[in-house]
Amino acid sequence: MHASQPLRVPVGTDAGRWSTFHGEKTLVVAARTVTSTVRVLECLPALLRGDGRVTVVFAHDPTSAFNDGVLDLLHDAGCRVIPWEQVGHAEPDLILTASENIDVPEGHCPVLVLPHGIGFQKQVPDSRASGDRLSGVVPDSLLESGRAWLAISHPGQEEQLLSSHPKAAGRTLLVGDPCYDELLGSADRAASYRRALGVPDRHRLVVLSSTWGPTSLIGQDPGLAARVLAALPYDKFRVAAIVHPTVWSGHGSWQIRNLLAPALDAGLMLVPHIHAWRSALVAADVVVGDHGSVTLYGAALGKPVLLGAYGSEAVPGTAVAALGRAAPRLDVHGDVREQVVSALATQPPERFATVAEGAFDRPGQALPRLRTALYDLLGLAEPVPAPPQERFLAEPEETGTRVTSWTVTTTAAPDAVTVRRQPAAVSRHGEDGPGGIGPGGIGPGEDAAAGRFRHLACDEREPDRRVLESASVLLRGAPAPSAPVGLGWVDETLDRLPGCRLAATALAGGGFLVGLRDGRVVEAAMTGTVTDPGLPAAAVYSLLRAGAPLDDTTVALRAGARDEDVVLRLRTASSPDSAPR
């Protein structure tokens, strides 16, 4: 449509002839970046639910360097979108946005600006000039017009704003933070969200949170995710990453996934940047973050926090600056595991309560207050009943890649085996090569006298041929439906991969089979609900290397949060359902 033509449906001078719904007021949502558009989409449905008096149209402002993905987001949400140059024809009664940088067309309608983070906490590049500006503040010309209203989440933000932008006097609306209220209202569903993400029971979820820019967590150290995964035991931790939408928009998913490829191969859950980050943050047991809003939200929820990066663009006197003083720094060159474990053990939920009190006013009241402000600016009476819906966050979807190879360190003691697994894609023990220890050899870090050994274990679905062919232990990807099928798979695997010492499979009816290179087969049974053949296989491997008996033996297996008994016996040719070997 040409810019000079009036809009027909659902807005414009001729819309009445064609529209099905005839609202009393027109609300135009200005969509400029993914971040700001998402923030409006997350709160607007609850504010206007079921009210046919308001016609909503979304206008796409393409002037941002980070506008990529905005139209896809709007179309996926089913929004009616008009070009930005058509906003004047829409004759809006109110413009709503979470982007302070829109070029508002001439007119008299008010402009309500929601924050797309927490307050005015960061200096960002100014798209209108060569320097920097305070994030969240509209141009002085819009403030001078008397049309702009800035929604704030805490009275302290008004004081901070006026100290740097006196023209904002009288132009703020204290509403609180709807996003924080949603997070807080869903906090008791953390365990459910962890299960939805695929985090096993008794595992802890570490969430890495990164804002955008060169001083952000991912900008400063894109390899941190891989090192965190290498440091944390696979049988006790899972790791997820929340990356700011501006990074996705500015660099594209291919670049992000390529940079994080080793971590993704090691099971990193890269959380979708639209909506899903909120439930993933609620699910977190600990947050490793930076000076972005997501880290501050995590601290306000009572999560232990470690700062893996902290940029100088954080504004003094803000809540995020207070968090920068209160939260311990992650020593990326130190013992990452010990720092994470210490944070979990020593940081109480109330540690950052003062920080939260300085960021959020009257938690739980943001949507009612924001709706009152919205209808006041529209010149309409609020619907009855007044309180908008308070809905739980949707459950997240599982996003992690299946880990298919592990570097396994075992320690055999009398009647006990301790197992520590690390995804091989990020293992720090590269000096052994992908195959771990060769037949009969003692490799670096091993101590036969102490019963400590290391090997490479692979799922048969491992995509790297070199890694698969170097593995000492091969694991069947799915339980064998019967013992004969399992035994057949063991024989075929050992024949096909001559470097493999052990081949192990779970059985659909329960228990495990572990085949040895010398032709023996060990039957294993474990307490608890264990279906992973890698654990009994690790116990057998360790006992084999230590020269311990494998028949009629019970050992305690300790792996991460698990402490199970493993019962082993050698399978004989006369065993039921046995297959010829």
C-alpha positions in Angstrom: 0.0 0.0 0.0 1.3 3.4 -0.9 2.1 5.7 2.1 -0.4 8.4 0.9 -3.3 6.0 0.8 -5.6 5.8 3.9 -5.9 2.5 5.7 -9.1 0.6 5.3 -9.2 -2.2 7.9 -9.2 -2.0 10.8 -8.2 1.6 11.0 -8.5 4.7 8.8 -11.2 7.1 7.6 -12.9 4.4 5.5 -12.5 1.5 7.9 -16.1 1.6 9.1 -17.4 0.3 5.8 -15.2 -2.8 5.9 -14.5 -3.7 9.5 -16.3 -6.5 11.4 -15.4 -5.0 14.8 -16.0 -1.4 15.6 -14.0 -0.2 18.6 -14.4 3.1 20.3 -10.7 3.7 20.6 -7.6 2.8 18.6 -4.4 1.6 20.2 -1.3 1.4 18.1 1.6 -0.7 19.4 4.9 0.5 18.0 7.2 -2.5 17.3 10.8 -1.6 16.7 13.0 -4.3 18.2 12.3 -7.9 19.2 13.1 -7.1 22.8 10.6 -4.3 23.1 7.9 -6.0 21.0 8.1 -9.1 23.2 7.6 -7.1 26.3 4.4 -5.5 25.0 3.1 -8.9 23.7 3.7 -10.4 27.2 1.5 -8.0 29.1 -1.0 -6.5 26.6 -3.4 -9.5 26.4 -4.1 -9.5 30.1 -4.7 -5.7 30.0 -7.3 -5.7 27.2 -8.7 -9.2 27.6 -12.2 -9.4 26.1 -12.6 -5.7 25.6 -14.1 -5.0 22.2 -14.0 -1.2 22.7 -10.3 -1.1 21.9 -9.0 -1.8 18.4 -5.3 -2.8 18.5 -3.0 -2.4 15.5 0.7 -3.1 15.4 3.0 -0.7 13.5 6.4 -1.9 12.4 9.2 0.7 12.8 12.1 -0.7 10.8 14.7 1.9 11.8 16.5 -0.1 14.5 19.8 -1.9 13.9 18.1 -4.8 15.7 14.8 -5.0 13.8 15.5 -8.4 12.3 12.8 -10.8 13.5 10.2 -8.3 14.5 7.8 -8.9 11.6 8.2 -12.7 12.1 7.3 -12.3 15.8 4.2 -10.2 15.0 3.0 -12.5 12.3 3.5 -15.6 14.4 1.4 -13.9 17.1 -1.4 -13.2 14.6 -1.0 -9.4 14.8 -2.5 -7.0 12.3 0.6 -5.1 11.1 0.8 -1.7 9.3 3.9 0.1 8.0 5.2 2.8 10.3 4.5 5.5 7.8 0.8 4.6 8.0 0.5 5.4 11.8 -0.8 8.9 11.1 -3.7 7.5 9.0 -4.6 5.2 11.9 -5.6 8.2 14.0 -4.6 6.5 17.2 -5.9 7.4 20.6 -2.8 6.0 22.3 0.6 4.7 21.1 2.0 2.0 23.3 5.6 0.9 23.0 8.5 -0.6 25.0 11.0 1.1 22.7 12.1 4.6 23.7 13.6 5.3 20.3 10.5 5.4 18.0 10.0 8.5 15.8 6.5 9.4 16.9 4.4 11.0 14.2 2.9 14.4 14.7 -0.4 14.5 16.5 -1.8 14.8 20.0 -2.3 11.3 21.2 -0.3 10.2 24.3 2.6 7.8 24.1 3.0 5.3 26.8 6.5 3.8 27.0 7.0 0.6 29.0 10.5 -0.5 30.1 11.9 -3.5 28.2 14.3 -4.2 31.1 14.5 -3.0 34.7 14.7 0.8 34.9 17.3 3.1 33.4 20.3 1.0 34.3 22.6 1.0 31.3 24.4 3.3 28.9 23.8 2.2 25.3 25.0 3.5 21.9 22.8 6.3 20.7 21.4 5.6 17.2 20.7 9.4 16.8 24.3 10.5 17.6 27.8 9.2 17.9 27.9 8.9 21.7 26.0 7.0 24.3 22.6 7.6 26.0 20.7 6.3 29.0 18.6 3.3 28.1 14.9 3.7 28.4 14.6 7.5 28.0 12.7 9.0 25.1 14.0 12.0 23.1 13.7 15.4 24.8 11.4 16.6 22.0 8.8 14.0 23.0 9.1 14.9 26.6 8.7 18.6 25.8 5.6 17.9 23.7 3.8 16.6 26.8 2.7 13.4 25.1 5.2 11.0 26.6 4.5 8.9 29.7 7.3 6.7 31.1 6.2 3.7 33.1 8.6 3.0 36.0 8.8 0.1 38.4 10.2 1.9 41.5 10.1 5.5 42.8 13.9 5.6 42.9 13.9 5.4 39.1 12.1 8.8 38.9 14.7 10.4 41.1 17.5 8.9 39.0 15.8 10.0 35.7 15.2 13.6 36.8 18.8 14.0 37.8 19.9 13.3 34.2 16.8 14.4 32.3 14.9 17.2 34.1 12.4 17.4 31.2 11.0 14.1 32.4 9.4 15.8 35.4 5.8 14.9 35.7 6.0 12.4 32.8 6.4 9.2 34.8 3.8 6.6 35.9 4.7 4.3 38.8 3.2 0.9 37.9 5.7 -1.7 39.0 7.1 -4.5 36.8 4.6 -7.0 35.2 7.4 -9.3 34.1 8.8 -9.6 37.7 5.3 -10.3 38.9 4.9 -13.1 36.5 8.2 -14.6 37.5 7.3 -14.3 41.2 3.8 -15.7 40.7 5.2 -18.8 39.0 8.1 -19.3 41.4 6.5 -22.4 43.1 6.5 -24.2 39.7 10.3 -24.3 39.5 10.4 -28.1 39.9 7.8 -28.6 37.2 9.7 -26.3 34.8 12.9 -28.2 35.4 11.3 -31.5 34.5 9.8 -29.9 31.4 13.3 -28.8 30.4 14.5 -32.3 30.7 16.6 -31.8 33.9 16.8 -35.2 35.7 15.6 -35.5 39.3 18.2 -34.6 41.9 20.1 -32.5 39.4 20.8 -28.8 39.7 20.2 -26.4 36.9 22.8 -23.7 36.3 21.5 -20.8 34.1 23.9 -18.6 32.2 22.4 -15.2 31.6 23.9 -12.8 29.0 22.8 -9.3 28.0 24.2 -7.9 24.7 27.3 -6.0 23.8 31.1 -6.6 24.1 31.1 -6.5 27.9 28.2 -9.0 28.2 28.8 -12.6 29.4 28.7 -14.0 25.9 30.5 -11.1 24.3 33.3 -11.1 26.8 33.7 -14.9 27.0 31.8 -17.0 24.5 33.7 -20.1 25.7 32.5 -19.9 29.3 29.5 -22.2 28.7 31.8 -25.0 27.5 34.1 -24.5 30.5 31.2 -24.5 33.0 29.9 -27.8 31.4 33.4 -29.2 31.6 33.7 -28.3 35.3 30.3 -29.6 36.5 29.6 -33.4 36.9 27.1 -34.6 34.3 25.3 -36.7 36.9 24.6 -33.8 39.1 24.2 -30.7 36.9 22.6 -29.4 33.8 23.3 -26.0 32.1 21.1 -23.7 30.2 21.8 -20.3 28.5 19.6 -17.3 28.2 21.0 -14.9 25.5 19.5 -11.4 25.0 17.2 -11.1 21.9 19.4 -8.3 20.6 22.3 -10.8 20.2 20.0 -13.1 18.2 18.7 -10.3 16.1 22.1 -8.7 15.5 24.1 -11.8 14.8 21.6 -14.5 13.9 21.1 -18.0 15.3 23.7 -19.6 13.1 26.5 -17.4 14.5 25.3 -18.0 18.1 25.1 -21.8 17.7 28.4 -21.9 15.9 30.2 -20.1 18.7 28.5 -22.3 21.3 28.9 -25.5 19.3 31.1 -27.4 21.8 28.8 -26.5 24.7 25.7 -27.5 22.6 27.3 -30.8 21.9 27.9 -31.2 25.6 24.1 -30.7 26.3 23.8 -27.0 26.8 20.2 -25.9 26.7 20.0 -22.8 24.5 16.7 -21.3 25.7 14.5 -19.7 23.0 14.7 -15.9 23.4 11.0 -15.3 22.9 9.0 -15.8 26.1 10.6 -19.1 27.1 13.5 -17.4 29.1 11.1 -16.6 31.9 10.2 -20.2 32.9 13.8 -21.2 32.4 14.9 -18.5 34.9 12.3 -19.7 37.4 13.7 -23.2 37.0 17.2 -22.2 37.7 19.0 -23.3 40.9 21.8 -20.8 40.4 22.4 -18.0 37.9 25.8 -17.1 36.4 25.2 -13.7 34.7 26.2 -10.2 34.1 24.8 -6.7 34.3 21.6 -7.5 32.3 18.1 -7.4 33.6 17.7 -11.2 33.6 20.5 -11.6 36.1 18.8 -9.0 38.3 15.4 -10.8 38.0 17.1 -14.0 39.1 18.6 -12.3 42.1 15.2 -10.8 43.0 13.7 -14.3 42.8 16.1 -15.4 45.5 18.4 -17.4 43.2 22.2 -17.7 44.1 24.0 -15.4 41.7 27.6 -15.4 40.4 28.7 -12.6 38.1 30.7 -14.0 35.2 31.0 -10.5 33.6 30.0 -7.0 34.5 30.1 -4.1 32.1 31.2 -0.5 32.9 28.1 0.8 31.1 26.0 -0.2 34.2 24.7 3.1 35.7 25.7 4.0 39.3 22.9 4.3 41.7 20.6 1.7 40.0 19.5 -1.7 41.3 21.8 -3.5 38.9 24.7 -1.4 40.3 23.7 -2.6 43.8 23.7 -6.1 42.5 27.2 -5.6 41.1 28.4 -4.7 44.6 26.5 -7.5 46.4 27.0 -10.5 44.1 30.3 -12.4 44.1 32.4 -12.6 40.9 33.0 -15.9 39.2 36.7 -16.6 38.9 36.6 -18.2 35.4 40.2 -19.4 35.9 39.5 -21.0 39.3 37.5 -24.0 40.4 34.2 -23.3 38.7 32.5 -26.4 40.3 33.6 -25.4 43.8 32.3 -21.8 43.2 28.9 -23.0 42.0 28.6 -25.5 44.8 29.5 -22.8 47.3 27.0 -20.4 45.9 24.3 -23.1 46.2 25.3 -23.8 49.8 25.9 -20.4 51.2 23.7 -17.8 49.4 20.3 -17.7 51.1 17.2 -16.7 49.2 17.1 -13.3 51.0 20.7 -12.4 50.1 19.6 -9.9 47.4 16.3 -8.8 49.1 17.5 -5.2 49.5 18.5 -5.1 45.8 15.0 -6.3 44.8 13.3 -3.7 47.1 15.2 -1.0 45.3 14.0 -2.3 41.9 10.4 -3.3 42.3 7.6 -1.3 44.0 4.6 -3.3 45.4 5.2 -6.7 43.7 2.1 -8.4 42.5 0.2 -5.1 41.6 1.9 -4.2 38.3 -0.8 -5.4 35.9 -3.8 -3.7 37.8 -1.8 -0.5 38.0 -0.7 -0.6 34.4 -4.2 -1.3 33.2 -5.6 1.7 35.2 -2.9 3.9 33.5 -3.7 2.4 30.1 -7.4 3.0 30.3 -6.9 6.5 31.7 -4.8 7.5 28.7 -7.4 5.9 26.4 -10.2 7.8 28.1 -12.2 4.7 28.8 -13.6 3.2 32.0 -11.9 0.0 33.1 -13.8 -3.2 32.5 -15.4 -5.1 35.3 -14.2 -7.2 37.0 -11.2 -4.9 37.5 -8.3 -7.3 38.3 -6.7 -8.7 35.1 -5.9 -12.4 35.0 -2.8 -13.6 36.8 -1.6 -16.6 34.8 1.2 -19.0 35.4 4.1 -19.0 32.9 3.8 -21.7 30.3 6.0 -24.7 30.7 9.2 -24.5 28.7 10.1 -27.0 26.0 13.2 -29.3 26.2 15.9 -27.8 24.0 19.2 -29.5 24.9 21.0 -31.8 22.5 21.4 -35.4 23.6 24.9 -36.0 24.9 26.4 -39.0 23.2 30.0 -39.3 24.6 31.5 -38.8 28.0 34.9 -38.8 29.6 34.4 -41.1 32.6 36.6 -41.0 35.7 36.1 -43.9 38.1 37.6 -44.7 41.5 37.3 -48.3 42.7 37.5 -49.0 46.4 36.5 -52.1 48.3 32.8 -52.6 47.6 32.3 -49.2 46.1 32.9 -47.4 42.7 32.7 -43.6 42.4 31.8 -42.3 38.9 32.3 -38.8 37.5 31.2 -38.2 33.9 31.9 -35.1 31.8 30.6 -34.6 28.2 33.5 -35.5 26.0 32.8 -32.4 23.8 34.1 -30.2 26.5 36.4 -32.5 28.5 39.6 -30.8 29.7 41.5 -34.1 29.5 42.3 -33.8 25.8 45.9 -35.1 26.4 44.5 -38.6 26.4 42.9 -38.2 23.0 39.3 -39.0 22.4 39.8 -42.7 23.1 40.9 -42.3 26.7 43.2 -45.0 27.9 44.6 -47.6 25.5 44.5 -51.4 26.3 46.5 -52.1 29.4 47.9 -48.6 29.6 47.9 -46.1 32.5 47.2 -42.7 31.1 47.8 -39.2 32.6 45.7 -38.6 35.7 45.2 -42.3 36.3 46.5 -44.1 39.4 46.1 -47.9 39.3 47.3 -48.3 42.9 44.6 -45.9 44.0 42.0 -47.6 41.7 41.5 -44.5 39.7 40.9 -45.0 35.9 39.5 -43.0 33.0 37.9 -44.0 29.8 35.8 -42.7 26.9 32.2 -44.0 26.7 30.0 -43.4 23.7 26.4 -43.9 22.8 26.1 -45.7 19.5 24.4 -42.6 18.1 27.6 -40.5 18.5 27.9 -38.5 15.3 31.7 -38.2 15.3 33.2 -41.3 13.7 36.7 -40.7 15.2 35.2 -40.4 18.7 33.0 -43.5 18.2 35.9 -45.6 17.0 38.1 -44.5 19.9 35.7 -45.4 22.7 36.5 -47.9 25.3 32.8 -48.4 26.2 29.9 -48.5 23.7 26.3 -48.0 24.9 23.2 -49.0 23.1 21.0 -46.0 22.4 17.7 -47.7 23.5 16.9 -50.6 25.8 17.1 -54.0 24.1 13.6 -55.6 23.9 15.0 -58.9 25.1 18.2 -60.5 26.3 18.9 -62.4 23.0 18.6 -59.1 21.1 20.9 -57.4 23.6 23.5 -60.1 23.4 23.3 -60.0 19.6 23.9 -56.2 19.7 26.9 -56.7 22.1 28.5 -59.3 19.7 28.0 -57.1 16.6 29.3 -54.0 18.4 32.5 -55.7 19.7 33.1 -57.2 16.2 32.6 -53.9 14.4 34.7 -51.8 16.8 37.9 -53.7 17.7 39.1 -50.8 20.0 36.1 -51.2 22.2 36.6 -53.0 25.5 32.9 -53.2 26.7 29.5 -52.9 25.1 26.5 -52.3 27.4 22.8 -52.2 27.0 19.8 -51.8 29.2 17.0 -54.4 28.9 13.4 -53.3 28.4 12.3 -55.6 31.2 14.9 -54.3 33.6 18.6 -54.8 34.2 21.6 -54.5 32.0 24.0 -56.6 30.0 27.7 -55.7 29.8 29.7 -57.6 27.2 33.5 -57.8 27.6 36.1 -58.2 24.9 37.2 -61.6 26.2 33.7 -63.0 25.6 32.3 -62.8 29.1 28.9 -61.1 29.7 28.1 -59.4 33.0 24.5 -59.1 34.1 23.9 -56.0 36.2 21.0 -54.9 38.3 20.7 -51.5 40.1 18.6 -50.1 42.8 16.6 -47.0 42.0 15.0 -46.1 38.6 18.2 -46.2 36.5 17.9 -46.9 32.8 21.2 -45.4 31.7 23.6 -48.3 30.8 26.6 -45.9 31.2 26.5 -46.2 35.0 26.7 -50.0 35.4 29.2 -50.1 32.5 31.4 -47.7 34.3 31.3 -49.9 37.4 32.2 -53.0 35.4 35.0 -51.1 33.6 36.5 -49.9 36.9 36.4 -53.3 38.5 37.9 -54.9 35.4 40.8 -52.4 35.4 41.3 -52.9 39.1 41.3 -56.7 38.8 38.3 -57.1 41.1 35.8 -59.9 40.8 32.8 -59.5 38.5 30.8 -62.5 39.6 28.3 -62.5 42.5 29.5 -59.0 43.5 27.6 -56.1 45.0 29.2 -52.6 44.9 27.9 -49.2 45.9 27.9 -46.9 43.0 28.2 -43.2 43.6 27.5 -40.8 40.7 26.6 -37.2 41.3 23.5 -37.2 43.5 23.0 -40.9 43.0 24.1 -43.6 45.5 22.9 -47.0 44.3 23.8 -50.6 44.8 24.9 -52.6 41.7 24.6 -56.3 41.7 26.9 -58.1 39.2 27.0 -61.7 38.1 28.6 -63.5 35.1 26.1 -64.8 32.6 26.7 -68.5 31.7 25.7 -70.3 28.5 22.9 -72.0 30.4 21.3 -68.7 31.5 17.7 -68.3 30.4 17.3 -66.6 27.0 21.0 -66.9 26.3 22.2 -66.4 22.8 25.2 -68.2 21.2 28.4 -66.2 21.4 
